[in-house]
Every structure is written in structure tokens, then in C-alpha cells.
Amino acid sequence: MDSAGQDISLNSPNKGLLSDSMTDVPVDIAVAAQTPAVEGLSEAEEEELRAELAKVEEEIVTLRQVLAAKERHCGELKRKLGLSALEGLKQNLSKSWHDVQVSNAYKKTQETLSQAGQKTSAALSTMGSAISRKLGDMRNSATFKSFEDRVGTIKSKVVGGRENGSDNLPSPTGSGDKPLPDHTPF
């Protein structure tokens, strides 16, 4: 069967055009004849196999040409539609991410991390409650009450003078008859 008579167009608009970049070297029958044949093959069988090999190699060349033409046509269609390589990459990444999300490994990892997050949240909540309780206990302790009373006394002395109509703080020397100079803040 002659390979030139076969219909392998695959609906290619460039049927029969040779690609400049796609060339193949056919088998040289003279070189093939010099290689020793496998024992047990007659000369007729060997010749038949060599003819079939040449035919298959011709078909491979033709298919490469058709594929190259289809790839060019595909590129033209994408360019006309405004589809860029970046758009294709974006779609591939989106599909890949979706495939990852539906995988069993991702689902198991997500479930494990969710459980770990819940346990961590519960532990932090428990720790926060314990700290709050300890601070409450500390506030009710005698030491804290004594400290609170002292701070309250100091505050009443500082604020008390202002509440009585005087904006002056008591003098560290004890002489309350001189007002402190008025300093404006920055």
C-alpha cells in the first residue's frame, strides 16, 4: 500500500505542505543491506520488513508534518480569539488547583489542620480563662488591696488639690505659698 495514496489529512488546511523545521532522514537501503539480518529470516522476508520499515518511517514524517500544520492552525485560532499563553497558563493553574483540592491527600490535610486549629483555639480559650481567673484572684488578694489603697491615696492627694480649685501641685519642699510656673505642653 503506497503512503502517498493514503488519506491522512486529519482536516488540515495545510495538507501536503512540508514543514521547514520538520525533516526526517529516511532509511538508506544500501546501508540497511549491509547490516546482518537476523538469523532465520529469508531474503524475501527481510526485504518485506525493510519495505515496511521505510513505509512506517514515511508515515511518521507525514504525521509530523500534519501535526506541525495543526499546531500552527491552533496558534492562529488562539491568536484570533485573543487567547494568550498567559491565559492558558492561568487556566492550567486553576484546573490544577481544583484537582489538588478534590484530592484525598488535600482533604485529609485540610481536615487535620482544621482539627488542630480547633484544639489550639480551645487551648487558648482555656488559658485565657485561667489567666483571667488568676488576675481576679490576685486583685482580691490583701497585697493588691494594700497597693490599690496606696495608689488611691496618692491619686486623691494629686487630684484632690485640683478639685479644691487649685491647679498647683504641692511643693516638694513643703512651701505651698509659691505657685509653680505655668508650662505649656509641646
C-alpha positions as CSV (number, residue, x, y, z in Angstrom):
1,M,0.0,0.0,0.0
2,D,1.5,3.3,-1.1
3,S,1.7,6.0,1.7
4,A,1.2,8.8,-0.8
5,G,-2.2,7.4,-1.6
6,Q,-3.4,7.3,2.0
7,D,-5.8,10.0,3.2
8,I,-4.2,11.3,6.4
9,S,-5.3,14.9,6.1
10,L,-7.0,15.0,9.5
11,N,-8.9,18.0,8.2
12,S,-5.7,20.0,7.9
13,P,-5.9,23.3,5.9
14,N,-2.2,22.8,5.0
15,K,-2.5,19.3,3.7
16,G,0.6,18.2,1.9
17,L,2.8,21.2,2.9
18,L,6.2,20.3,4.1
19,S,7.4,21.9,7.3
20,D,10.7,23.7,7.1
21,S,11.7,22.7,10.6
22,M,10.4,19.1,10.5
23,T,12.6,16.9,8.3
24,D,13.4,13.3,8.8
25,V,16.2,11.2,7.4
26,P,14.8,8.1,5.6
27,V,16.5,4.8,5.9
28,D,19.2,4.3,3.3
29,I,18.5,0.8,1.8
30,A,22.2,0.4,0.9
31,V,23.2,0.9,4.5
32,A,20.4,-1.3,5.7
33,A,21.5,-4.1,3.4
34,Q,25.0,-4.0,4.9
35,T,23.7,-4.8,8.4
36,P,23.5,-8.5,9.1
37,A,19.9,-9.9,9.1
38,V,18.5,-11.8,11.9
39,E,19.1,-15.5,11.5
40,G,16.1,-17.4,10.4
41,L,14.7,-14.8,8.0
42,S,14.7,-15.4,4.3
43,E,15.9,-12.7,1.9
44,A,12.2,-12.2,0.8
45,E,11.1,-11.7,4.5
46,E,14.0,-9.4,5.1
47,E,13.1,-7.3,2.0
48,E,9.5,-7.2,3.1
49,L,10.4,-6.0,6.6
50,R,12.7,-3.3,5.1
51,A,9.9,-2.1,2.8
52,E,7.5,-2.0,5.7
53,L,10.1,-0.1,7.8
54,A,10.5,2.5,5.1
55,K,6.8,2.9,4.8
56,V,6.3,3.4,8.5
57,E,9.1,6.0,8.6
58,E,7.4,7.8,5.7
59,E,4.1,7.8,7.6
60,I,5.9,9.2,10.6
61,V,7.3,12.1,8.6
62,T,3.8,12.8,7.1
63,L,2.2,12.7,10.6
64,R,4.8,15.1,11.9
65,Q,4.0,17.5,9.1
66,V,0.3,17.2,9.7
67,L,0.9,17.8,13.4
68,A,3.0,20.8,12.8
69,A,0.3,22.2,10.5
70,K,-2.4,21.6,13.1
71,E,-0.3,23.3,15.8
72,R,0.2,26.4,13.6
73,H,-3.5,26.4,12.8
74,C,-4.3,26.1,16.6
75,G,-1.9,29.0,17.3
76,E,-3.6,31.2,14.7
77,L,-7.1,30.4,16.1
78,K,-5.9,31.2,19.6
79,R,-4.4,34.5,18.5
80,K,-7.6,35.4,16.6
81,L,-9.6,34.7,19.8
82,G,-7.2,36.7,21.9
83,L,-6.1,33.7,24.0
84,S,-2.6,34.3,25.1
85,A,-0.1,31.9,26.7
86,L,-0.7,33.7,30.0
87,E,-4.4,33.0,29.7
88,G,-3.7,29.3,29.0
89,L,-1.3,29.2,32.0
90,K,-3.9,30.8,34.2
91,Q,-6.5,28.2,33.1
92,N,-4.0,25.3,33.7
93,L,-3.1,26.6,37.2
94,S,-6.8,27.0,38.0
95,K,-7.5,23.4,36.8
96,S,-4.5,22.1,38.7
97,W,-5.6,23.9,41.9
98,H,-9.1,22.4,41.6
99,D,-7.6,18.9,41.1
100,V,-5.5,19.4,44.2
101,Q,-8.5,20.5,46.2
102,V,-10.5,17.4,45.3
103,S,-7.6,15.0,46.0
104,N,-7.8,12.8,49.1
105,A,-4.5,14.0,50.4
106,Y,-5.6,17.6,50.4
107,K,-8.9,16.7,52.0
108,K,-7.2,14.8,54.8
109,T,-4.6,17.5,55.3
110,Q,-7.4,20.2,55.5
111,E,-9.3,18.1,58.0
112,T,-6.2,17.5,60.2
113,L,-5.4,21.3,60.1
114,S,-9.0,22.1,60.9
115,Q,-8.9,19.8,64.0
116,A,-5.6,21.2,65.1
117,G,-7.0,24.8,64.8
118,Q,-10.0,23.8,66.9
119,K,-7.8,22.3,69.5
120,T,-5.5,25.3,69.6
121,S,-8.4,27.6,69.9
122,A,-9.8,25.6,72.8
123,A,-6.4,25.6,74.5
124,L,-6.0,29.3,74.1
125,S,-9.5,29.9,75.4
126,T,-8.8,27.7,78.4
127,M,-5.5,29.5,79.0
128,G,-7.3,32.9,78.7
129,S,-9.9,31.9,81.2
130,A,-7.2,30.7,83.6
131,I,-5.2,33.9,83.3
132,S,-8.4,35.9,83.9
133,R,-9.3,33.9,86.9
134,K,-5.7,34.3,88.3
135,L,-5.8,38.0,87.8
136,G,-9.2,38.1,89.6
137,D,-7.8,36.2,92.5
138,M,-4.8,38.5,92.6
139,R,-7.0,41.6,92.6
140,N,-8.8,40.2,95.6
141,S,-5.6,39.5,97.5
142,A,-4.5,41.5,100.5
143,T,-1.3,42.6,98.8
144,F,-3.2,44.0,95.8
145,K,-5.8,45.7,98.0
146,S,-2.9,47.4,100.0
147,F,-1.3,48.5,96.8
148,E,-4.6,49.8,95.4
149,D,-5.2,51.7,98.6
150,R,-1.8,53.4,98.4
151,V,-2.3,54.3,94.7
152,G,-5.8,55.7,95.6
153,T,-4.3,57.8,98.4
154,I,-1.6,59.3,96.1
155,K,-4.2,59.9,93.4
156,S,-6.5,61.7,95.9
157,K,-3.6,63.9,97.0
158,V,-2.7,64.8,93.4
159,V,-6.2,65.2,92.1
160,G,-7.6,66.5,95.4
161,G,-5.7,69.8,95.1
162,R,-7.2,70.4,91.7
163,E,-10.7,69.6,92.9
164,N,-10.4,72.3,95.6
165,G,-9.8,75.0,93.0
166,S,-6.1,75.0,92.9
167,D,-4.2,73.7,89.8
168,N,-0.9,73.7,91.7
169,L,0.7,70.6,92.9
170,P,2.0,70.6,96.4
171,S,5.6,71.8,96.5
172,P,8.2,69.1,97.2
173,T,9.8,71.4,99.8
174,G,6.6,71.8,101.6
175,S,6.1,75.5,100.9
176,G,2.7,75.8,99.4
177,D,2.7,79.6,99.1
178,K,4.6,79.8,95.7
179,P,2.7,78.6,92.6
180,L,4.6,76.5,90.1
181,P,5.4,78.2,86.8
182,D,2.9,77.5,84.0
183,H,4.5,75.3,81.3
184,T,2.6,74.9,78.0
185,P,2.9,71.4,76.6
186,F,4.6,70.9,73.2
